[in-house]
Amino acid sequence: MTKKRKKGLLFVYFEYTSIYQKAIFLFLLLVVAFDAYGQKRSTQIKNNPEFISYPEFPEAHSTWGDIGYNPVYNKVYIGVTNHLNKVGLYEYDIARNEMKLNGFIADMANLRPFQWQGKIHSKIVFDKEGTVYFSTDGGDYRHLYFMDGPLGYVGGYFMKWNPADNKLTNLGTGLQYESTKDLDIDMETGNLYGTTFPQVHFLIYDANKNDLKDLGRLGSGHVPRVLFTDTWGNCYYVDWRQRLVKYEKSEEKLIFAKESLPSFPGTPGYSIITGITAYAKDTANNIVYLITYGGKILAYHPQKTGFGKVEDLGGVYDAKGKEKWNYYVPNLAMGKNGKLYYFVGGHGIEAVKNSTLFIEFDPKTRERKVLIQYPTSVVHEATGANVIDEDGNIYFAGRKGDNHNSTPFMIKFNPARDLKY
């Protein structure tokens, strides 16, 4: 006796519909699968990005944009903190695939207990000889609540690491009681640019002459975290209205853009004030791609003098039912394929609940592709701007867990090796 096959709804539909109707149905299924997250996903991951741990620091908590690639030595440098009073300086040897702890900055710089530093918040940058520079940060609300009290914060330092002799030099304080939140370098002169927290002063430090200039306050409220430079060594920041502020090197002065950077309607003031969260450089085409705290991707075309054109490329992500400005992306890199790569999520701002998204963005077509959706237990947040080596490997400073209990690691990703189209 032949057993009669049960007919489900889908079976009945296919049995009693025409070939034309079946084709339409299958096409709709493919469309839904293609746009499952609201973003296209035709690119596939062939190899998962590498997660590389930091040895000899069991109480390590996080990293804060303090990562950079040194082309002279072909190494990546990262600052790792316990988010209180201990900061390790790490070195990743790309050729050997080895991560090494160079030491803790308080020990190497011979800091006294009252000179405690909570983290490196700045980028890690390099001069033409491969000398490493960074600045330090209080990293703890003690430096706000106590200021110059007995447990207060003396101020952030400019520091120099010489890879040739493995020596750390404390170059001195930026401003008393102020962290130096970010740092960049003019490759021609070697001058360092810095910005401070909480009073938002713009600093220029000539390490060769030991000369520090304070160009005054540029903001208030929540301090913008990111500086960037252009081909000519001019440095950019934003003011409290999210207007670009440029230190024009040839004139040795600050100039202000007339208009604010683009933002979505309804973007709240605290997002505007915070400004830029990450950047990536397309040096071949003289473009600097920017991400704002209000969820915008921008293409800035710098000029030697004055301000260049700003293009609005749209949002970092577009989740159904979520405000377009409410995304957190403190990281960005451009691959050798011309695509931008970034992680969305962190600090309690998620595109998808309990998830962090790794996204590819094509600035030419403005098409987004979700490459991987990570649970926050695997990737909670990633930081780092414009960190890419000669072989096209992209690096981010990642962490997993949550804001209170997290574990840091370095992320290594190569679009040519790890993706298939």
BELWO-V986956 format. One record per backbone hydrogen bond with DSSP energy under -1.0 kcal/mol. NH is the residue of the N-H (numbers start at 1). CO is the residue of the C=O. If there is no record, write none. Layout:
<<NH/CO> <NH/CO>>
This chain:
<<12/8> <13/9> <14/10> <15/11> <16/12> <22/18> <23/19> <24/20> <25/21> <26/22> <27/23> <28/24> <29/25> <30/26> <31/27> <32/28> <33/29> <34/30> <35/31> <38/35> <44/420> <46/418> <47/418> <50/412> <52/410> <60/57> <61/81> <62/81> <67/65> <68/77> <70/75> <74/70> <75/70> <76/92> <77/68> <78/90> <79/66> <80/88> <81/62> <82/86> <88/80> <89/103> <90/78> <91/100> <92/76> <93/98> <94/74> <97/93> <98/93> <100/91> <102/89> <105/87> <108/104> <109/105> <111/106> <115/112> <116/113> <118/137> <119/137> <125/133> <127/131> <130/127> <132/161> <133/125> <134/159> <136/157> <137/119> <143/140> <144/141> <145/141> <146/142> <149/146> <152/149> <156/178> <158/172> <159/134> <160/169> <161/132> <162/167> <166/162> <167/162> <169/160> <171/158> <174/156> <177/154> <178/175> <179/197> <180/136> <181/195> <182/195> <184/193> <186/191> <190/186> <192/205> <193/184> <194/203> <195/182> <196/201> <197/179> <202/216> <203/194> <204/213> <205/192> <206/211> <210/206> <211/206> <213/204> <215/202> <218/200> <228/236> <230/234> <233/230> <235/247> <236/228> <237/245> <239/243> <242/239> <245/237> <246/255> <247/235> <248/253> <252/248> <253/248> <255/246> <257/244> <261/242> <267/264> <272/268> <273/269> <274/270> <277/291> <278/291> <280/289> <282/287> <287/282> <288/300> <289/280> <290/298> <291/278> <292/296> <293/275> <295/292> <297/314> <298/290> <299/311> <300/288> <301/309> <311/299> <313/297> <316/295> <322/319> <326/323> <327/325> <332/384> <333/341> <335/339> <338/335> <340/361> <341/333> <342/359> <344/357> <345/328> <349/346> <355/352> <356/374> <357/344> <358/372> <359/342> <360/369> <361/340> <362/367> <366/362> <369/360> <371/358> <372/358> <374/356> <376/354> <378/375> <379/375> <380/399> <381/399> <383/397> <384/330> <386/332> <389/393> <392/389> <394/413> <395/387> <396/411> <397/383> <398/409> <399/381> <400/407> <401/376> <402/405> <407/400> <409/398> <410/52> <411/396> <412/50> <413/394> <418/414> <419/415> <420/44>>
